[in-house]
Amino acid sequence: MSLAKKNSAEEGSVLVRDILRNLQKDFRVEFRSRFAVNIAVSFAGIVTISISLTAGGAPFPVKVQSILLWVVLFFSAMNGLAHIFVREEDQGTSLFLRITRSADSIYISKFIFNQIFMMIIGTVVTPLFVFFVGVDVIHVLHFIMSVIAGGFSIAASTTPLAAMAAKAGGKGSLFTIISFPILLPVLWISISSTAGALNEARPESGTVIFLLAFSGFITAISILLFRFIWLEN
């Protein structure tokens, strides 16, 4: 029994070490070029300012504001969320990772990276959108929780899809096409939850709970299936 516990502890230690190494490499490469973040923020800024100029100061209905916010967030994040796997294929490092790292450590590290990336995009894009479009947030806490939960769900859902798109050589175009149908429930609930934070009526907390539960379900399934995606020749 003690030997089994010792082996389990050693496997856990190796997993954590590999995850930290993968994250260190990914962040070092990303911050060296800042490709994904620069593209996402530039796209979000241009689209948000364009929406503001087109509106000419006229207020949008609450539902339209919520839809526009998530459209901007969705398309801003798409290229960056796929980039973490596409880069491995383009640079020829995916084979090295398959040989030297376990599939679980690869998935968890990429998952954490995409979550942090999505958090950065949400933190930068949302205040810009609120300012330029003139969004009047009534329930601030629910609004923040909706953006966080929605972003978490998007990153959780797209991490395994990014691996599939990278393996297929489709890059960003294929990734966006296969991601959109999967993310429709997430976007729909996120839009509804965000719109609730902009209304006078008390928003429903169930939407945030649904997004978090959906993220947990997708993450659990992805961990089980990722090794078959990653190790497929």
C-alpha positions in Angstrom: 0.0 0.0 0.0 2.8 2.4 0.9 4.6 1.5 -2.4 1.4 2.4 -4.3 1.1 5.7 -2.5 4.8 6.4 -3.2 4.4 5.7 -6.9 1.3 7.8 -7.0 3.0 10.7 -5.3 6.0 10.4 -7.7 3.6 10.5 -10.7 1.8 13.5 -9.3 5.2 15.3 -8.8 6.3 14.5 -12.4 2.9 15.8 -13.7 3.2 19.1 -11.8 6.8 19.5 -12.9 5.9 18.9 -16.6 3.0 21.3 -16.4 5.2 24.1 -14.9 7.8 23.5 -17.6 5.3 23.6 -20.4 3.8 26.8 -19.0 7.2 28.4 -18.6 8.0 27.6 -22.2 4.7 28.8 -23.5 4.8 32.1 -21.7 8.4 32.7 -22.6 7.7 32.2 -26.3 4.5 34.2 -26.2 5.9 37.2 -24.4 8.9 37.2 -26.7 6.6 37.8 -29.7 3.3 38.8 -28.1 1.7 37.8 -31.4 -1.6 36.5 -30.0 -2.2 39.2 -27.5 -1.3 42.0 -29.9 -3.6 40.7 -32.6 -6.5 40.1 -30.2 -6.3 43.5 -28.5 -5.8 45.3 -31.9 -8.9 43.6 -33.4 -11.0 44.4 -30.3 -9.9 48.0 -30.2 -10.6 48.6 -33.9 -14.0 46.9 -33.8 -15.1 48.6 -30.6 -14.2 52.1 -31.9 -15.9 51.3 -35.2 -19.1 50.4 -33.4 -18.9 53.6 -31.3 -18.3 55.8 -34.4 -21.1 54.0 -36.4 -23.6 54.5 -33.5 -22.8 58.2 -33.4 -23.6 58.4 -29.7 -27.0 56.8 -30.1 -27.6 54.3 -27.3 -28.0 50.6 -28.2 -30.7 48.5 -26.5 -29.4 46.4 -23.6 -29.7 43.1 -25.5 -27.8 44.5 -28.5 -25.0 45.8 -26.2 -24.6 42.3 -24.7 -24.6 40.7 -28.1 -22.0 43.1 -29.5 -19.8 42.6 -26.4 -19.6 38.8 -26.8 -19.2 39.0 -30.6 -16.1 41.2 -30.0 -14.8 38.9 -27.2 -15.4 35.8 -29.3 -13.6 36.9 -32.4 -10.9 38.7 -30.5 -10.0 35.4 -28.7 -10.3 32.9 -31.6 -6.9 33.4 -33.1 -5.1 33.5 -29.8 -6.8 30.4 -28.4 -5.8 28.3 -31.4 -2.3 29.8 -31.6 -1.0 27.8 -28.6 -1.3 24.5 -30.5 -0.8 25.8 -34.0 2.6 27.2 -32.9 3.7 23.7 -31.8 2.9 22.3 -35.2 4.4 25.2 -37.2 7.7 25.1 -35.2 7.9 21.3 -35.3 8.0 21.0 -31.5 4.8 18.9 -31.2 6.7 15.6 -31.8 9.2 16.5 -29.1 6.4 17.2 -26.6 4.6 13.9 -27.5 7.9 12.0 -26.7 9.0 13.9 -23.6 5.7 14.9 -21.9 2.5 13.1 -21.0 -0.7 14.0 -22.7 -2.3 15.1 -19.4 0.5 17.6 -18.7 0.2 19.0 -22.2 -3.5 19.5 -22.0 -3.5 21.0 -18.5 -0.7 23.4 -19.3 -2.4 24.5 -22.6 -5.7 24.8 -20.7 -4.2 27.0 -18.1 -2.5 29.1 -20.7 -5.7 29.6 -22.7 -7.6 30.5 -19.5 -5.0 33.2 -18.6 -5.1 34.4 -22.2 -8.9 34.7 -22.2 -8.7 36.5 -18.8 -6.3 39.1 -20.3 -8.5 39.6 -23.3 -11.6 40.0 -21.1 -9.8 42.4 -18.8 -8.6 44.6 -21.7 -11.6 44.4 -24.0 -14.5 44.7 -21.6 -13.6 48.2 -20.1 -12.8 49.5 -23.6 -16.2 48.3 -24.8 -18.1 49.7 -21.8 -16.4 53.1 -22.3 -16.6 53.6 -26.0 -20.1 52.1 -26.5 -21.5 53.8 -23.4 -22.7 50.7 -21.6 -24.5 51.4 -18.3 -23.8 48.5 -16.0 -26.4 48.3 -13.3 -25.3 45.1 -11.5 -21.5 45.4 -11.6 -20.7 42.2 -9.7 -23.0 40.0 -11.8 -21.6 41.7 -14.9 -18.0 40.8 -13.9 -19.0 37.3 -13.0 -20.7 36.8 -16.3 -17.7 37.9 -18.3 -15.4 35.7 -16.2 -17.6 32.7 -16.4 -18.3 33.1 -20.1 -14.6 33.6 -20.9 -13.8 30.5 -18.8 -16.3 28.4 -20.7 -15.0 29.6 -24.1 -11.4 28.8 -23.2 -12.4 25.4 -21.7 -14.4 24.5 -24.8 -11.9 25.6 -27.4 -8.7 24.1 -25.9 -9.3 20.5 -27.3 -10.8 22.0 -30.5 -7.6 24.0 -31.0 -5.5 20.8 -30.8 -7.8 19.2 -33.4 -7.5 22.2 -35.8 -3.7 22.3 -35.4 -3.4 18.5 -36.1 -5.6 19.0 -39.2 -3.4 21.9 -40.4 -6.4 24.2 -40.7 -5.1 26.9 -38.3 -7.4 29.8 -37.3 -10.0 29.5 -40.1 -10.8 25.8 -39.4 -10.7 26.5 -35.6 -13.3 29.2 -35.8 -15.6 27.1 -38.0 -15.6 24.1 -35.7 -15.7 26.1 -32.5 -18.8 28.2 -33.3 -21.4 25.4 -33.1 -19.9 24.1 -29.9 -19.8 27.6 -28.4 -23.4 28.6 -29.3 -24.9 27.5 -25.9 -22.0 29.3 -24.1 -22.5 32.5 -26.1 -26.3 32.4 -25.8 -26.1 32.0 -22.0 -23.3 34.6 -21.7 -25.3 37.1 -23.7 -28.4 36.5 -21.5 -26.4 36.7 -18.3 -24.6 39.9 -19.3 -27.9 41.5 -20.5 -29.3 40.7 -17.0 -26.6 42.8 -15.4 -27.5 45.8 -17.6 -31.2 45.7 -16.6 -32.9 47.2 -13.6 -34.4 43.9 -12.6 -32.4 41.5 -10.4 -30.3 39.2 -12.6 -30.5 35.4 -12.4 -27.4 33.8 -10.8 -28.3 30.5 -12.5 -26.7 31.6 -15.8 -23.3 32.0 -14.2 -23.7 28.6 -12.4 -24.6 27.0 -15.7 -21.5 28.4 -17.4 -19.2 27.2 -14.7 -20.9 23.7 -14.7 -20.6 23.5 -18.4 -16.9 24.4 -18.2 -16.4 21.6 -15.7 -18.2 19.1 -17.8 -16.3 20.0 -21.0 -12.9 20.0 -19.1 -13.5 16.5 -17.6 -14.5 15.1 -21.0 -11.5 16.8 -22.7 -9.0 15.4 -20.3 -10.3 11.9 -21.0 -10.2 12.3 -24.8 -7.2 14.6 -25.3 -4.6 11.8 -25.4 -6.4 10.3 -28.4 -6.3 13.6 -30.2 -2.8 14.5 -29.3 -1.2 11.1 -30.0 -3.0 10.5 -33.3 -0.6 10.2 -36.2 
